[in-house]
Amino acid sequence: MVSPPPDVGSGATATVPPARTGTSSISGAEAGAPAPSGLSGALDRADIRPLDVPAALQILIAEVRAVFAEAGNASDFSGGAAAASIDGAVPAARVIVEMVLQSLPETFEPNSWSAALPRSELALQAAVQRALDVVGAWRDATPEVLAATQESGALALRLITDEPPFPTWPPPEWLGLAPPLTRLWRRRRALRRRLVDPDYAANTKWDELDELGP
């Protein structure tokens, strides 16, 4: 389970959607076996085939999309087709990070971003936990399947909250997301500086901070 706390905010309380039941879309298998309290619907039926890593990662991606939709900040991101061919934790995390990035305000303004960042982090954390609950309840789910789900969710959450070490960043799979992620980290740094220095960038438009250095 991953649970890094939000570190920027304007005092607004982020709302995490309540747990759902039976909403994940699964490819190649009917939904799973006896579930813990609170999970019903598809999980009440015995699975036809064992849950594999690609199907578990589809569950994770579906939960992220559903949680952001319930929170009212879903985008028009169409990653469902790509998810069908995902067979590893890193490619799945990339899809998730792209969804999170698209859910954030396009224009950089401190009040909206101070509310949006922790809300997105809490929504992603809730989605990862819900996916782990579903995958963990699957009959005969292997440790590999659960580990891939947890690894993918943890990587996605870490990338939207922390800057990875250089110069190993970015690996080839992430080249397409390096610019928006770098912009996200720069905006987070600006918000952190604003918390300790209210006069920071007083004479600079906030949307111009993307062009400034650290």
ChimeraX attribute file (.defattr): number of C-alpha atoms within 10 A of each C-alpha:
attribute: neighborCount
match mode: 1-to-1
recipient: residues
	/A:1	12
	/A:2	16
	/A:3	15
	/A:4	14
	/A:5	11
	/A:6	15
	/A:7	13
	/A:8	18
	/A:9	21
	/A:10	15
	/A:11	9
	/A:12	12
	/A:13	10
	/A:14	18
	/A:15	12
	/A:16	19
	/A:17	17
	/A:18	11
	/A:19	12
	/A:20	15
	/A:21	14
	/A:22	14
	/A:23	14
	/A:24	23
	/A:25	18
	/A:26	19
	/A:27	16
	/A:28	12
	/A:29	14
	/A:30	17
	/A:31	25
	/A:32	28
	/A:33	21
	/A:34	16
	/A:35	20
	/A:36	14
	/A:37	6
	/A:38	9
	/A:39	18
	/A:40	18
	/A:41	12
	/A:42	20
	/A:43	24
	/A:44	17
	/A:45	15
	/A:46	14
	/A:47	18
	/A:48	13
	/A:49	13
	/A:50	17
	/A:51	24
	/A:52	19
	/A:53	22
	/A:54	23
	/A:55	24
	/A:56	28
	/A:57	30
	/A:58	25
	/A:59	26
	/A:60	31
	/A:61	27
	/A:62	21
	/A:63	25
	/A:64	28
	/A:65	25
	/A:66	19
	/A:67	25
	/A:68	23
	/A:69	15
	/A:70	15
	/A:71	16
	/A:72	11
	/A:73	19
	/A:74	18
	/A:75	15
	/A:76	9
	/A:77	13
	/A:78	11
	/A:79	15
	/A:80	14
	/A:81	8
	/A:82	12
	/A:83	22
	/A:84	14
	/A:85	13
	/A:86	18
	/A:87	17
	/A:88	15
	/A:89	23
	/A:90	18
	/A:91	17
	/A:92	26
	/A:93	25
	/A:94	20
	/A:95	21
	/A:96	24
	/A:97	22
	/A:98	18
	/A:99	21
	/A:100	25
	/A:101	18
	/A:102	15
	/A:103	20
	/A:104	20
	/A:105	13
	/A:106	10
	/A:107	10
	/A:108	19
	/A:109	14
	/A:110	18
	/A:111	13
	/A:112	14
	/A:113	21
	/A:114	22
	/A:115	18
	/A:116	20
	/A:117	25
	/A:118	22
	/A:119	23
	/A:120	25
	/A:121	24
	/A:122	20
	/A:123	25
	/A:124	28
	/A:125	23
	/A:126	23
	/A:127	26
	/A:128	28
	/A:129	21
	/A:130	23
	/A:131	25
	/A:132	23
	/A:133	16
	/A:134	27
	/A:135	28
	/A:136	21
	/A:137	18
	/A:138	25
	/A:139	19
	/A:140	13
	/A:141	18
	/A:142	15
	/A:143	10
	/A:144	11
	/A:145	21
	/A:146	22
	/A:147	14
	/A:148	21
	/A:149	30
	/A:150	21
	/A:151	19
	/A:152	24
	/A:153	31
	/A:154	20
	/A:155	18
	/A:156	24
	/A:157	24
	/A:158	17
	/A:159	16
	/A:160	21
	/A:161	18
	/A:162	12
	/A:163	14
	/A:164	11
	/A:165	8
	/A:166	7
	/A:167	7
	/A:168	7
	/A:169	12
	/A:170	14
	/A:171	9
	/A:172	7
	/A:173	11
	/A:174	15
	/A:175	10
	/A:176	12
	/A:177	15
	/A:178	14
	/A:179	10
	/A:180	13
	/A:181	18
	/A:182	14
	/A:183	15
	/A:184	22
	/A:185	18
	/A:186	19
	/A:187	22
	/A:188	21
	/A:189	13
	/A:190	19
	/A:191	23
	/A:192	15
	/A:193	14
	/A:194	16
	/A:195	13
	/A:196	9
	/A:197	11
	/A:198	10
	/A:199	10
	/A:200	13
	/A:201	14
	/A:202	10
	/A:203	7
	/A:204	9
	/A:205	11
	/A:206	15
	/A:207	13
	/A:208	10
	/A:209	16
	/A:210	17
	/A:211	9
	/A:212	8
	/A:213	6
	/A:214	10
